Amino acid sequence: MYRNCVIAFIMLFALAGCSYFAGEDEKDAVARVGDHFLYPRDLAGIYGENMSAEDSAVVRNNFVNSWALRQLVMEKAEMNLPEEQLREFEKLIEEYKIDLYTNTYKEALVNSAMDTAITNSEITSFYGMRKDNFRLNEELWQFRYIELSPDFGKLDDVREKFERFEPEDRESLEEMAIQFKSYSLEDTIWAKKTQILRKIPVLALEEHENKIKKSHFIELEDSLGVYLVYINDILERNDTAPISYVKPTIKQILLNKKKLDFVRNTEREIVEEALSKKKFEIYGSDK
């Protein structure tokens, strides 16, 4: 709670100034509160496109009044808050500034200088050493399906090609796909059972439970359509997740580790450079 108040105070402090450039001519100022001035440059971007003169004047006045209020509240705060609290705020403001600068700089270095490529061999090696950590918490299917309207006229032809599923059959089905209500023929990709059942709710009915098995063709129908489903493979809960399914997760883990190592190495190089140039020295202390 206290830190939230401090952050709010920091934001008030940051917003109160608006102009940070010394040497501007005060006669060009839009408004003044004490020694603080608001300049036309500070108003850039506050107006909407095609705004009328009257609306622009309202927006300008609201902005100026809001700026003035922040200045005045800031002034009151500096006058009335306890000195100890103000010193603590100054310390936290400085810490916030340092964190903001250093974290932004590190992120810029990562984005510009770090090699973000993660190879398949790195992913395979990581997976191989930690297979037991990749246990499924829900069932996965490899499957294909086609949903057709109840009055679809070429059902027999589609069914035959869907079941046989030779390369030429798949190509033909892809060409016909505009006639399907929905479909997916990518039966080597693992998908969550929950997502599949949301897509094809009729499969979730208890009466069809015994039809859900590996290497099995299912044809179902309800008032909304006809569903052709082929379940290529099933992985149960607590089975080892296939590498293709966890590959994006592993890639992100390796990338995060790479970033962390890069930042640590960069920090060490910065310190070593400062020490070698006598820019950073550690003095002995009497015990």
LINQUI-V563058 format. One record per pair of residues at least 4 apart in sequence whose ideal C-beta (glycine too) atoms are under 7 Angstrom apart, sorted by the first residue. I is the first residue (numbers start at 0). J is the second residue. D is the distance in whole Angstrom. If there is no record, write none. Layout:
BEGIN
i: (I:I)
j: (J:J)
d: (D:D)
END
This chain:
BEGIN
i: (0:1:2:3:4:5:5:5:6:7:8:8:9:9:9:10:11:11:11:11:12:12:14:15:15:15:16:17:17:17:18:18:18:18:18:23:23:25:27:27:28:28:28:29:29:29:29:29:30:30:30:30:31:31:32:32:32:33:35:37:37:37:42:42:45:45:46:46:46:50:50:51:52:53:54:55:56:57:58:59:60:61:62:63:64:65:66:67:68:69:70:71:72:73:74:75:76:77:80:80:81:82:83:84:85:86:87:88:89:90:91:92:93:94:95:96:97:98:99:100:101:102:103:104:105:105:106:107:108:108:109:109:109:109:113:113:113:115:117:117:117:117:117:119:120:121:121:122:122:122:122:122:123:123:124:125:125:125:126:126:126:126:129:130:133:133:133:134:134:134:135:135:135:135:135:135:136:137:137:137:137:138:138:138:138:138:139:139:139:139:139:139:140:140:140:140:140:141:141:141:141:141:141:142:142:142:142:142:142:142:143:143:143:143:144:144:144:144:144:144:145:145:145:145:145:146:146:146:146:146:146:147:147:147:147:147:147:147:148:148:149:149:151:153:154:154:155:156:157:157:157:157:158:158:159:160:160:160:161:161:161:162:163:164:164:166:167:168:169:169:170:171:172:172:173:176:180:186:186:189:189:189:190:190:191:192:193:194:195:195:196:196:196:199:199:201:201:201:202:202:202:207:210:210:211:212:213:213:213:214:215:216:217:218:219:220:234:240:240:242:245:246:247:248:249:250:251:252:253:254:255:256:257:258:259:260:261:262:263:264:265:266:267:268:269:270:270:271:272:273:273:274)
j: (4:5:6:7:8:9:88:91:10:11:12:88:13:92:95:14:15:69:72:73:73:92:69:69:70:73:35:37:41:66:23:36:37:38:41:27:38:36:38:39:36:37:38:37:38:39:42:63:37:63:66:67:35:36:67:70:71:74:70:41:63:66:59:62:58:62:50:55:58:54:55:55:56:57:58:59:60:61:62:63:64:65:66:67:68:69:70:71:72:73:74:75:76:77:78:79:80:85:84:85:85:86:87:88:89:90:91:92:93:94:95:96:97:98:99:100:101:102:103:104:105:106:107:108:109:262:110:111:112:265:113:258:261:262:257:258:261:254:121:122:250:253:254:123:124:125:253:126:246:249:250:253:127:242:128:129:249:253:130:242:245:249:133:239:239:240:245:237:239:240:139:234:236:237:238:240:236:191:192:193:236:192:233:234:235:236:189:190:191:192:234:244:190:192:195:230:233:186:187:188:189:231:232:186:190:195:228:229:230:231:183:184:186:229:182:183:199:226:227:228:157:161:179:182:227:179:180:181:182:224:226:151:154:157:179:180:224:225:180:224:224:225:225:157:158:225:159:160:161:172:175:227:162:227:163:168:171:172:172:227:229:216:168:168:169:170:171:172:173:184:174:175:176:184:184:182:224:229:231:241:243:244:194:195:195:196:197:198:199:202:200:202:203:226:228:219:221:226:207:219:228:219:215:217:230:230:230:232:233:231:230:229:228:227:226:225:238:244:245:246:249:250:251:252:253:254:255:256:257:258:259:260:261:262:263:264:265:266:267:268:269:270:271:272:273:274:279:275:276:278:279:279)
d: (7:7:6:6:6:6:6:5:6:6:6:6:6:5:6:6:6:6:7:6:7:6:6:5:5:4:7:6:4:6:7:6:7:5:6:7:6:6:6:7:4:6:6:5:6:6:7:6:4:5:7:6:7:5:5:4:6:6:5:5:6:5:6:6:6:5:5:5:6:5:5:7:6:7:6:6:6:6:6:6:6:6:6:6:6:7:7:6:6:6:6:7:6:6:6:6:5:7:5:5:7:6:7:6:6:6:6:6:6:6:6:6:6:6:6:6:6:6:6:6:6:6:6:6:6:5:6:6:5:6:5:5:6:7:7:7:5:6:6:6:5:5:6:6:6:6:6:6:6:5:6:7:6:7:7:6:5:6:6:5:7:6:7:6:6:4:5:5:6:7:6:6:6:6:5:5:6:6:7:6:6:4:7:7:6:6:5:7:6:7:4:7:6:6:6:6:6:5:6:7:6:4:4:6:7:7:6:6:5:6:6:5:4:5:7:6:6:6:6:5:7:6:5:4:5:6:4:5:7:5:5:4:7:7:6:6:6:5:6:6:6:6:6:6:6:7:6:7:6:7:7:7:6:6:6:4:6:6:7:5:7:5:5:5:6:6:6:6:6:6:7:6:7:6:7:6:6:7:5:6:7:4:6:6:7:6:7:6:6:7:7:6:4:6:7:5:5:6:6:7:7:6:7:5:7:7:6:6:5:7:5:5:4:6:5:5:4:5:5:6:6:6:7:6:6:6:6:6:6:6:6:6:6:6:6:6:6:6:6:6:6:7:6:6:6:6:7:6:6:4:4:5)
END
